[in-house]
Amino acid sequence: MKREELFEYAREHYKSKPEYLWNKFPNYAVLRHHDGKKWFAIVMNVSGSKLGLKTDDEIDVIEVKIRPEHIGSLRQKEGILPAYHMNKEHWISIILSGPLSPKEIHDLLAESYELTSD
């Protein structure tokens, strides 16, 4: 999945547009609830070596919040890593160009949206 496809999905389903908050990281974007402004995802381009991978290539990842009881089993899947930026007990990183289908990514995004609702 490309980040543009993800952003289009977030606009259509959650009325959320990417927000670029950091000058130092111009490609990092957060997705927020349109009413409460609480984050439900962050999309980043990170060096693979910082993610524990054997490459220095920049990789697009999305971080989403997941129920803690599901994190262990999800991390066993290829393309899902411990959170890079957020709390590793509650968030995971998903490689956007990885083996997960768009539906799997959409389902995890939906769970994050629900878990971050007030």
N, CA, C and O atoms as CSV, one atom per row, in Angstrom:
chain,resi,resn,atom,element,x,y,z
A,1,MET,N,N,0.851,-1.176,0.000
A,1,MET,CA,C,0.000,0.000,0.000
A,1,MET,C,C,0.900,1.244,0.000
A,1,MET,O,O,1.926,1.278,0.678
A,2,LYS,N,N,0.517,2.218,-0.737
A,2,LYS,CA,C,1.247,3.491,-0.756
A,2,LYS,C,C,0.605,4.444,0.248
A,2,LYS,O,O,-0.587,4.345,0.540
A,3,ARG,N,N,1.400,5.358,0.766
A,3,ARG,CA,C,0.874,6.276,1.785
A,3,ARG,C,C,-0.275,7.115,1.241
A,3,ARG,O,O,-1.200,7.441,1.986
A,4,GLU,N,N,-0.239,7.472,-0.045
A,4,GLU,CA,C,-1.325,8.269,-0.610
A,4,GLU,C,C,-2.652,7.501,-0.567
A,4,GLU,O,O,-3.706,8.081,-0.308
A,5,GLU,N,N,-2.585,6.189,-0.825
A,5,GLU,CA,C,-3.787,5.353,-0.756
A,5,GLU,C,C,-4.321,5.303,0.673
A,5,GLU,O,O,-5.529,5.371,0.900
A,6,LEU,N,N,-3.412,5.185,1.620
A,6,LEU,CA,C,-3.807,5.170,3.025
A,6,LEU,C,C,-4.464,6.492,3.409
A,6,LEU,O,O,-5.500,6.504,4.073
A,7,PHE,N,N,-3.867,7.597,2.994
A,7,PHE,CA,C,-4.429,8.913,3.324
A,7,PHE,C,C,-5.809,9.105,2.699
A,7,PHE,O,O,-6.697,9.689,3.320
A,8,GLU,N,N,-5.989,8.615,1.476
A,8,GLU,CA,C,-7.299,8.711,0.829
A,8,GLU,C,C,-8.330,7.897,1.607
A,8,GLU,O,O,-9.459,8.347,1.806
A,9,TYR,N,N,-7.946,6.715,2.042
A,9,TYR,CA,C,-8.845,5.871,2.841
A,9,TYR,C,C,-9.223,6.576,4.150
A,9,TYR,O,O,-10.387,6.560,4.551
A,10,ALA,N,N,-8.246,7.188,4.807
A,10,ALA,CA,C,-8.500,7.901,6.067
A,10,ALA,C,C,-9.429,9.092,5.847
A,10,ALA,O,O,-10.278,9.376,6.692
A,11,ARG,N,N,-9.277,9.790,4.721
A,11,ARG,CA,C,-10.172,10.916,4.409
A,11,ARG,C,C,-11.598,10.423,4.216
A,11,ARG,O,O,-12.540,11.013,4.745
A,12,GLU,N,N,-11.756,9.345,3.460
A,12,GLU,CA,C,-13.089,8.821,3.149
A,12,GLU,C,C,-13.792,8.234,4.367
A,12,GLU,O,O,-14.989,8.451,4.555
A,13,HIS,N,N,-13.058,7.490,5.195
A,13,HIS,CA,C,-13.685,6.748,6.289
A,13,HIS,C,C,-13.664,7.455,7.642
A,13,HIS,O,O,-14.516,7.197,8.492
A,14,TYR,N,N,-12.691,8.348,7.844
A,14,TYR,CA,C,-12.543,8.971,9.163
A,14,TYR,C,C,-12.521,10.497,9.117
A,14,TYR,O,O,-12.368,11.153,10.147
A,15,LYS,N,N,-12.676,11.055,7.917
A,15,LYS,CA,C,-12.627,12.519,7.753
A,15,LYS,C,C,-11.334,13.098,8.328
A,15,LYS,O,O,-11.326,14.169,8.935
A,16,SER,N,N,-10.258,12.368,8.124
A,16,SER,CA,C,-8.961,12.761,8.665
A,16,SER,C,C,-7.967,12.984,7.531
A,16,SER,O,O,-7.782,12.127,6.667
A,17,LYS,N,N,-7.341,14.140,7.552
A,17,LYS,CA,C,-6.301,14.469,6.585
A,17,LYS,C,C,-4.954,14.404,7.284
A,17,LYS,O,O,-4.862,14.706,8.474
A,18,PRO,N,N,-3.898,14.012,6.558
A,18,PRO,CA,C,-2.585,13.958,7.201
A,18,PRO,C,C,-2.133,15.348,7.630
A,18,PRO,O,O,-2.313,16.330,6.909
A,19,GLU,N,N,-1.547,15.408,8.807
A,19,GLU,CA,C,-0.979,16.659,9.323
A,19,GLU,C,C,0.520,16.458,9.499
A,19,GLU,O,O,0.969,15.486,10.107
A,20,TYR,N,N,1.270,17.386,8.960
A,20,TYR,CA,C,2.731,17.326,9.014
A,20,TYR,C,C,3.187,18.317,10.080
A,20,TYR,O,O,3.157,19.529,9.866
A,21,LEU,N,N,3.609,17.792,11.230
A,21,LEU,CA,C,3.830,18.622,12.406
A,21,LEU,C,C,5.285,19.013,12.659
A,21,LEU,O,O,5.549,19.941,13.423
A,22,TRP,N,N,6.228,18.318,12.029
A,22,TRP,CA,C,7.629,18.521,12.390
A,22,TRP,C,C,8.458,18.962,11.197
A,22,TRP,O,O,8.510,18.277,10.175
A,23,ASN,N,N,9.106,20.117,11.334
A,23,ASN,CA,C,10.001,20.609,10.286
A,23,ASN,C,C,11.164,19.649,10.069
A,23,ASN,O,O,11.602,19.435,8.938
A,24,LYS,N,N,11.658,19.075,11.155
A,24,LYS,CA,C,12.808,18.168,11.080
A,24,LYS,C,C,12.450,16.868,10.348
A,24,LYS,O,O,13.320,16.225,9.761
A,25,PHE,N,N,11.186,16.491,10.385
A,25,PHE,CA,C,10.710,15.269,9.744
A,25,PHE,C,C,9.529,15.609,8.825
A,25,PHE,O,O,8.380,15.329,9.165
A,26,PRO,N,N,9.809,16.209,7.670
A,26,PRO,CA,C,8.730,16.730,6.818
A,26,PRO,C,C,7.797,15.667,6.239
A,26,PRO,O,O,6.706,16.004,5.780
A,27,ASN,N,N,8.195,14.394,6.248
A,27,ASN,CA,C,7.338,13.339,5.700
A,27,ASN,C,C,6.581,12.566,6.769
A,27,ASN,O,O,5.852,11.628,6.446
A,28,TYR,N,N,6.737,12.938,8.036
A,28,TYR,CA,C,5.996,12.292,9.119
A,28,TYR,C,C,4.618,12.961,9.192
A,28,TYR,O,O,4.510,14.185,9.273
A,29,ALA,N,N,3.586,12.142,9.162
A,29,ALA,CA,C,2.219,12.684,9.180
A,29,ALA,C,C,1.386,11.965,10.233
A,29,ALA,O,O,1.469,10.746,10.377
A,30,VAL,N,N,0.591,12.723,10.960
A,30,VAL,CA,C,-0.329,12.121,11.924
A,30,VAL,C,C,-1.743,12.164,11.349
A,30,VAL,O,O,-2.101,13.055,10.579
A,31,LEU,N,N,-2.523,11.177,11.749
A,31,LEU,CA,C,-3.947,11.148,11.440
A,31,LEU,C,C,-4.677,11.289,12.758
A,31,LEU,O,O,-4.416,10.552,13.708
A,32,ARG,N,N,-5.603,12.249,12.810
A,32,ARG,CA,C,-6.323,12.542,14.045
A,32,ARG,C,C,-7.816,12.340,13.868
A,32,ARG,O,O,-8.352,12.379,12.761
A,33,HIS,N,N,-8.474,12.121,15.016
A,33,HIS,CA,C,-9.930,12.160,15.027
A,33,HIS,C,C,-10.347,13.578,14.646
A,33,HIS,O,O,-9.761,14.549,15.126
A,34,HIS,N,N,-11.341,13.697,13.798
A,34,HIS,CA,C,-11.722,15.027,13.313
A,34,HIS,C,C,-12.369,15.880,14.401
A,34,HIS,O,O,-12.376,17.106,14.289
A,35,ASP,N,N,-12.908,15.267,15.443
A,35,ASP,CA,C,-13.550,16.067,16.485
A,35,ASP,C,C,-12.658,16.271,17.709
A,35,ASP,O,O,-12.547,17.394,18.199
A,36,GLY,N,N,-12.037,15.238,18.201
A,36,GLY,CA,C,-11.239,15.340,19.418
A,36,GLY,C,C,-9.784,15.660,19.200
A,36,GLY,O,O,-9.082,16.042,20.136
A,37,LYS,N,N,-9.323,15.510,17.975
A,37,LYS,CA,C,-7.942,15.790,17.603
A,37,LYS,C,C,-6.926,14.810,18.185
A,37,LYS,O,O,-5.723,15.062,18.121
A,38,LYS,N,N,-7.396,13.691,18.755
A,38,LYS,CA,C,-6.496,12.688,19.272
A,38,LYS,C,C,-5.941,11.857,18.112
A,38,LYS,O,O,-6.683,11.497,17.198
A,39,TRP,N,N,-4.653,11.556,18.147
A,39,TRP,CA,C,-4.033,10.759,17.095
A,39,TRP,C,C,-4.583,9.344,17.109
A,39,TRP,O,O,-4.830,8.773,18.172
A,40,PHE,N,N,-4.776,8.774,15.908
A,40,PHE,CA,C,-5.057,7.341,15.818
A,40,PHE,C,C,-4.040,6.642,14.927
A,40,PHE,O,O,-4.051,5.415,14.826
A,41,ALA,N,N,-3.157,7.406,14.279
A,41,ALA,CA,C,-2.088,6.807,13.474
A,41,ALA,C,C,-1.017,7.846,13.189
A,41,ALA,O,O,-1.274,9.049,13.182
A,42,ILE,N,N,0.177,7.353,12.957
A,42,ILE,CA,C,1.263,8.204,12.488
A,42,ILE,C,C,1.969,7.452,11.369
A,42,ILE,O,O,2.275,6.267,11.503
A,43,VAL,N,N,2.225,8.146,10.269
A,43,VAL,CA,C,2.910,7.570,9.116
A,43,VAL,C,C,4.289,8.226,9.044
A,43,VAL,O,O,4.423,9.449,9.089
A,44,MET,N,N,5.310,7.371,8.932
A,44,MET,CA,C,6.683,7.873,8.943
A,44,MET,C,C,7.512,7.152,7.887
A,44,MET,O,O,7.202,6.024,7.505
A,45,ASN,N,N,8.548,7.799,7.429
A,45,ASN,CA,C,9.570,7.143,6.625
A,45,ASN,C,C,10.809,7.031,7.513
A,45,ASN,O,O,11.374,8.035,7.948
A,46,VAL,N,N,11.216,5.791,7.771
A,46,VAL,CA,C,12.270,5.510,8.733
A,46,VAL,C,C,13.305,4.604,8.084
A,46,VAL,O,O,12.962,3.735,7.282
A,47,SER,N,N,14.562,4.806,8.429
A,47,SER,CA,C,15.618,3.918,7.962
A,47,SER,C,C,15.333,2.500,8.460
A,47,SER,O,O,15.032,2.291,9.635
A,48,GLY,N,N,15.432,1.542,7.557
A,48,GLY,CA,C,15.175,0.157,7.933
A,48,GLY,C,C,16.019,-0.312,9.101
A,48,GLY,O,O,15.551,-1.102,9.921
A,49,SER,N,N,17.260,0.162,9.194
A,49,SER,CA,C,18.130,-0.259,10.290
A,49,SER,C,C,17.591,0.201,11.644
A,49,SER,O,O,17.814,-0.469,12.652
A,50,LYS,N,N,16.889,1.325,11.681
A,50,LYS,CA,C,16.288,1.792,12.930
A,50,LYS,C,C,15.090,0.941,13.338
A,50,LYS,O,O,14.659,0.969,14.491
A,51,LEU,N,N,14.559,0.188,12.383
A,51,LEU,CA,C,13.429,-0.702,12.654
A,51,LEU,C,C,13.888,-2.131,12.946
A,51,LEU,O,O,13.074,-3.024,13.176
A,52,GLY,N,N,15.212,-2.327,12.932
A,52,GLY,CA,C,15.754,-3.665,13.166
A,52,GLY,C,C,15.878,-4.492,11.894
A,52,GLY,O,O,16.077,-5.705,11.963
A,53,LEU,N,N,15.763,-3.856,10.742
A,53,LEU,CA,C,15.875,-4.550,9.467
A,53,LEU,C,C,17.295,-4.428,8.925
A,53,LEU,O,O,18.066,-3.584,9.380
A,54,LYS,N,N,17.634,-5.264,7.963
A,54,LYS,CA,C,18.989,-5.287,7.411
A,54,LYS,C,C,19.100,-4.404,6.175
A,54,LYS,O,O,19.592,-4.833,5.131
A,55,THR,N,N,18.637,-3.169,6.309
A,55,THR,CA,C,18.726,-2.206,5.218
A,55,THR,C,C,18.733,-0.799,5.807
A,55,THR,O,O,18.156,-0.546,6.865
A,56,ASP,N,N,19.398,0.107,5.098
A,56,ASP,CA,C,19.356,1.516,5.487
A,56,ASP,C,C,18.372,2.297,4.622
A,56,ASP,O,O,18.238,3.511,4.773
A,57,ASP,N,N,17.685,1.603,3.715
A,57,ASP,CA,C,16.688,2.257,2.865
A,57,ASP,C,C,15.574,2.830,3.731
A,57,ASP,O,O,15.236,2.272,4.775
A,58,GLU,N,N,15.009,3.947,3.288
A,58,GLU,CA,C,13.858,4.544,3.961
A,58,GLU,C,C,12.627,3.683,3.692
A,58,GLU,O,O,12.358,3.303,2.553
A,59,ILE,N,N,11.896,3.387,4.740
A,59,ILE,CA,C,10.717,2.533,4.636
A,59,ILE,C,C,9.528,3.288,5.224
A,59,ILE,O,O,9.617,3.849,6.316
A,60,ASP,N,N,8.418,3.296,4.492
A,60,ASP,CA,C,7.189,3.910,5.015
A,60,ASP,C,C,6.510,2.934,5.963
A,60,ASP,O,O,6.245,1.785,5.610
A,61,VAL,N,N,6.231,3.409,7.171
A,61,VAL,CA,C,5.502,2.608,8.157
A,61,VAL,C,C,4.340,3.428,8.690
A,61,VAL,O,O,4.365,4.658,8.681
A,62,ILE,N,N,3.333,2.725,9.149
A,62,ILE,CA,C,2.240,3.360,9.876
A,62,ILE,C,C,2.217,2.741,11.257
A,62,ILE,O,O,2.332,1.525,11.407
A,63,GLU,N,N,2.069,3.582,12.263
A,63,GLU,CA,C,1.922,3.089,13.629
A,63,GLU,C,C,0.474,3.248,14.039
A,63,GLU,O,O,-0.138,4.298,13.847
A,64,VAL,N,N,-0.064,2.168,14.614
A,64,VAL,CA,C,-1.451,2.155,15.069
A,64,VAL,C,C,-1.517,1.565,16.464
A,64,VAL,O,O,-0.670,0.764,16.860
A,65,LYS,N,N,-2.532,1.970,17.196
A,65,LYS,CA,C,-2.756,1.458,18.547
A,65,LYS,C,C,-3.534,0.149,18.453
A,65,LYS,O,O,-4.478,0.028,17.673
A,66,ILE,N,N,-3.125,-0.823,19.256
A,66,ILE,CA,C,-3.716,-2.158,19.239
A,66,ILE,C,C,-3.957,-2.593,20.677
A,66,ILE,O,O,-3.244,-2.160,21.582
A,67,ARG,N,N,-4.941,-3.434,20.895
A,67,ARG,CA,C,-5.165,-3.987,22.230
A,67,ARG,C,C,-3.919,-4.751,22.659
A,67,ARG,O,O,-3.394,-5.555,21.889
A,68,PRO,N,N,-3.435,-4.509,23.882
A,68,PRO,CA,C,-2.188,-5.148,24.324
A,68,PRO,C,C,-2.198,-6.672,24.196
A,68,PRO,O,O,-1.160,-7.275,23.924
A,69,GLU,N,N,-3.345,-7.288,24.388
A,69,GLU,CA,C,-3.403,-8.749,24.303
A,69,GLU,C,C,-3.214,-9.279,22.874
A,69,GLU,O,O,-3.000,-10.477,22.688
A,70,HIS,N,N,-3.291,-8.405,21.870
A,70,HIS,CA,C,-3.111,-8.822,20.476
A,70,HIS,C,C,-1.712,-8.523,19.948
A,70,HIS,O,O,-1.325,-9.026,18.893
A,71,ILE,N,N,-0.960,-7.711,20.671
A,71,ILE,CA,C,0.337,-7.257,20.153
A,71,ILE,C,C,1.289,-8.422,19.905
A,71,ILE,O,O,1.923,-8.482,18.851
A,72,GLY,N,N,1.401,-9.340,20.848
A,72,GLY,CA,C,2.341,-10.449,20.704
A,72,GLY,C,C,2.092,-11.274,19.456
A,72,GLY,O,O,3.026,-11.570,18.711
A,73,SER,N,N,0.847,-11.648,19.220
A,73,SER,CA,C,0.544,-12.466,18.038
A,73,SER,C,C,0.707,-11.658,16.754
A,73,SER,O,O,1.153,-12.198,15.742
A,74,LEU,N,N,0.355,-10.375,16.780
A,74,LEU,CA,C,0.524,-9.552,15.579
A,74,LEU,C,C,1.993,-9.388,15.218
A,74,LEU,O,O,2.345,-9.385,14.039
A,75,ARG,N,N,2.855,-9.249,16.224
A,75,ARG,CA,C,4.284,-9.075,15.947
A,75,ARG,C,C,4.905,-10.319,15.329
A,75,ARG,O,O,6.018,-10.246,14.807
A,76,GLN,N,N,4.229,-11.442,15.370
A,76,GLN,CA,C,4.720,-12.663,14.734
A,76,GLN,C,C,4.521,-12.615,13.214
A,76,GLN,O,O,5.150,-13.371,12.474
A,77,LYS,N,N,3.645,-11.722,12.764
A,77,LYS,CA,C,3.368,-11.607,11.334
A,77,LYS,C,C,4.476,-10.819,10.651
A,77,LYS,O,O,4.999,-9.845,11.191
A,78,GLU,N,N,4.815,-11.266,9.456
A,78,GLU,CA,C,5.783,-10.533,8.654
A,78,GLU,C,C,5.189,-9.177,8.285
A,78,GLU,O,O,4.025,-9.087,7.894
A,79,GLY,N,N,5.987,-8.134,8.411
A,79,GLY,CA,C,5.526,-6.787,8.065
A,79,GLY,C,C,5.018,-5.996,9.254
A,79,GLY,O,O,4.699,-4.815,9.123
A,80,ILE,N,N,4.938,-6.641,10.422
A,80,ILE,CA,C,4.523,-5.941,11.643
A,80,ILE,C,C,5.688,-5.962,12.621
A,80,ILE,O,O,6.259,-7.013,12.911
A,81,LEU,N,N,6.027,-4.784,13.119
A,81,LEU,CA,C,7.184,-4.602,13.990
A,81,LEU,C,C,6.772,-3.894,15.272
A,81,LEU,O,O,5.687,-3.316,15.344
A,82,PRO,N,N,7.638,-3.939,16.290
A,82,PRO,CA,C,7.369,-3.109,17.471
A,82,PRO,C,C,7.284,-1.644,17.057
A,82,PRO,O,O,7.920,-1.230,16.088
A,83,ALA,N,N,6.515,-0.880,17.775
A,83,ALA,CA,C,6.368,0.546,17.461
A,83,ALA,C,C,7.732,1.226,17.459
A,83,ALA,O,O,8.567,0.970,18.327
A,84,TYR,N,N,7.944,2.083,16.487
A,84,TYR,CA,C,9.196,2.839,16.415
A,84,TYR,C,C,9.114,4.093,17.278
A,84,TYR,O,O,10.063,4.417,17.992
A,85,HIS,N,N,7.998,4.794,17.219
A,85,HIS,CA,C,7.879,6.098,17.872
A,85,HIS,C,C,7.006,6.061,19.124
A,85,HIS,O,O,7.310,6.731,20.111
A,86,MET,N,N,5.937,5.293,19.091
A,86,MET,CA,C,4.962,5.296,20.178
A,86,MET,C,C,5.267,4.175,21.187
A,86,MET,O,O,6.232,3.429,21.022
A,87,ASN,N,N,4.444,4.069,22.216
A,87,ASN,CA,C,4.592,3.081,23.274
A,87,ASN,C,C,4.481,1.663,22.703
A,87,ASN,O,O,3.467,1.305,22.104
A,88,LYS,N,N,5.521,0.870,22.891
A,88,LYS,CA,C,5.572,-0.467,22.313
A,88,LYS,C,C,4.578,-1.442,22.944
A,88,LYS,O,O,4.319,-2.500,22.370
A,89,GLU,N,N,4.023,-1.120,24.090
A,89,GLU,CA,C,3.046,-1.996,24.723
A,89,GLU,C,C,1.649,-1.837,24.113
A,89,GLU,O,O,0.791,-2.705,24.273
A,90,HIS,N,N,1.432,-0.724,23.415
A,90,HIS,CA,C,0.095,-0.439,22.897
A,90,HIS,C,C,0.069,-0.148,21.397
A,90,HIS,O,O,-1.009,-0.089,20.806
A,91,TRP,N,N,1.221,0.033,20.778
A,91,TRP,CA,C,1.278,0.424,19.376
A,91,TRP,C,C,2.195,-0.527,18.610
A,91,TRP,O,O,3.116,-1.115,19.177
A,92,ILE,N,N,1.923,-0.666,17.309
A,92,ILE,CA,C,2.769,-1.443,16.412
A,92,ILE,C,C,3.103,-0.597,15.188
A,92,ILE,O,O,2.397,0.354,14.855
A,93,SER,N,N,4.195,-0.967,14.530
A,93,SER,CA,C,4.543,-0.389,13.232
A,93,SER,C,C,4.216,-1.409,12.160
A,93,SER,O,O,4.501,-2.597,12.310
A,94,ILE,N,N,3.618,-0.943,11.082
A,94,ILE,CA,C,3.273,-1.799,9.940
A,94,ILE,C,C,4.032,-1.257,8.735
A,94,ILE,O,O,3.949,-0.069,8.424
A,95,ILE,N,N,4.762,-2.124,8.066
A,95,ILE,CA,C,5.459,-1.719,6.846
A,95,ILE,C,C,4.406,-1.607,5.737
A,95,ILE,O,O,3.767,-2.594,5.373
A,96,LEU,N,N,4.236,-0.402,5.211
A,96,LEU,CA,C,3.180,-0.185,4.210
A,96,LEU,C,C,3.401,-1.000,2.943
A,96,LEU,O,O,2.438,-1.460,2.328
A,97,SER,N,N,4.657,-1.184,2.545
A,97,SER,CA,C,4.937,-1.950,1.326
A,97,SER,C,C,5.114,-3.434,1.630
A,97,SER,O,O,5.540,-4.199,0.764
A,98,GLY,N,N,4.793,-3.841,2.842
A,98,GLY,CA,C,4.987,-5.215,3.275
A,98,GLY,C,C,3.883,-6.143,2.795
A,98,GLY,O,O,3.079,-5.783,1.935
A,99,PRO,N,N,3.858,-7.347,3.365
A,99,PRO,CA,C,2.949,-8.388,2.877
A,99,PRO,C,C,1.491,-8.255,3.321
A,99,PRO,O,O,0.636,-8.993,2.832
A,100,LEU,N,N,1.187,-7.320,4.248
A,100,LEU,CA,C,-0.207,-7.192,4.678
A,100,LEU,C,C,-1.061,-6.624,3.551
A,100,LEU,O,O,-0.625,-5.742,2.812
A,101,SER,N,N,-2.261,-7.132,3.430
A,101,SER,CA,C,-3.188,-6.655,2.403
A,101,SER,C,C,-3.753,-5.298,2.834
A,101,SER,O,O,-3.703,-4.955,4.015
A,102,PRO,N,N,-4.285,-4.531,1.890
A,102,PRO,CA,C,-4.948,-3.285,2.269
A,102,PRO,C,C,-6.053,-3.517,3.301
A,102,PRO,O,O,-6.215,-2.712,4.218
A,103,LYS,N,N,-6.821,-4.615,3.162
A,103,LYS,CA,C,-7.892,-4.892,4.117
A,103,LYS,C,C,-7.326,-5.102,5.523
A,103,LYS,O,O,-7.898,-4.609,6.496
A,104,GLU,N,N,-6.207,-5.828,5.643
A,104,GLU,CA,C,-5.599,-6.041,6.954
A,104,GLU,C,C,-5.155,-4.712,7.565
A,104,GLU,O,O,-5.349,-4.476,8.757
A,105,ILE,N,N,-4.562,-3.852,6.749
A,105,ILE,CA,C,-4.137,-2.538,7.235
A,105,ILE,C,C,-5.351,-1.708,7.624
A,105,ILE,O,O,-5.341,-1.046,8.662
A,106,HIS,N,N,-6.385,-1.735,6.811
A,106,HIS,CA,C,-7.616,-0.990,7.119
A,106,HIS,C,C,-8.234,-1.477,8.426
A,106,HIS,O,O,-8.706,-0.668,9.225
A,107,ASP,N,N,-8.236,-2.791,8.652
A,107,ASP,CA,C,-8.798,-3.350,9.887
A,107,ASP,C,C,-8.003,-2.889,11.111
A,107,ASP,O,O,-8.586,-2.552,12.141
A,108,LEU,N,N,-6.676,-2.876,10.997
A,108,LEU,CA,C,-5.842,-2.426,12.115
A,108,LEU,C,C,-6.009,-0.926,12.345
A,108,LEU,O,O,-5.989,-0.467,13.487
A,109,LEU,N,N,-6.172,-0.165,11.272
A,109,LEU,CA,C,-6.431,1.268,11.391
A,109,LEU,C,C,-7.771,1.508,12.078
A,109,LEU,O,O,-7.889,2.406,12.911
A,110,ALA,N,N,-8.770,0.718,11.739
A,110,ALA,CA,C,-10.092,0.840,12.374
A,110,ALA,C,C,-10.008,0.543,13.861
A,110,ALA,O,O,-10.634,1.230,14.668
A,111,GLU,N,N,-9.240,-0.474,14.230
A,111,GLU,CA,C,-9.088,-0.783,15.650
A,111,GLU,C,C,-8.411,0.371,16.379
A,111,GLU,O,O,-8.816,0.735,17.482
A,112,SER,N,N,-7.383,0.945,15.766
A,112,SER,CA,C,-6.698,2.074,16.378
A,112,SER,C,C,-7.642,3.260,16.547
A,112,SER,O,O,-7.627,3.937,17.575
A,113,TYR,N,N,-8.454,3.499,15.536
A,113,TYR,CA,C,-9.420,4.594,15.601
A,113,TYR,C,C,-10.368,4.396,16.767
A,113,TYR,O,O,-10.638,5.333,17.518
A,114,GLU,N,N,-10.878,3.175,16.922
A,114,GLU,CA,C,-11.794,2.875,18.032
A,114,GLU,C,C,-11.107,3.011,19.390
A,114,GLU,O,O,-11.675,3.568,20.330
A,115,LEU,N,N,-9.881,2.497,19.482
A,115,LEU,CA,C,-9.182,2.530,20.782
A,115,LEU,C,C,-8.783,3.939,21.211
A,115,LEU,O,O,-8.583,4.195,22.399
A,116,THR,N,N,-8.666,4.842,20.256
A,116,THR,CA,C,-8.265,6.208,20.589
A,116,THR,C,C,-9.443,7.163,20.661
A,116,THR,O,O,-9.260,8.360,20.886
A,117,SER,N,N,-10.654,6.645,20.472
A,117,SER,CA,C,-11.843,7.485,20.613
A,117,SER,C,C,-12.085,7.787,22.093
A,117,SER,O,O,-11.793,6.964,22.961
A,118,ASP,N,N,-12.609,8.949,22.360
A,118,ASP,CA,C,-12.919,9.312,23.760
A,118,ASP,C,C,-14.257,8.813,24.188
A,118,ASP,O,O,-14.662,9.034,25.330
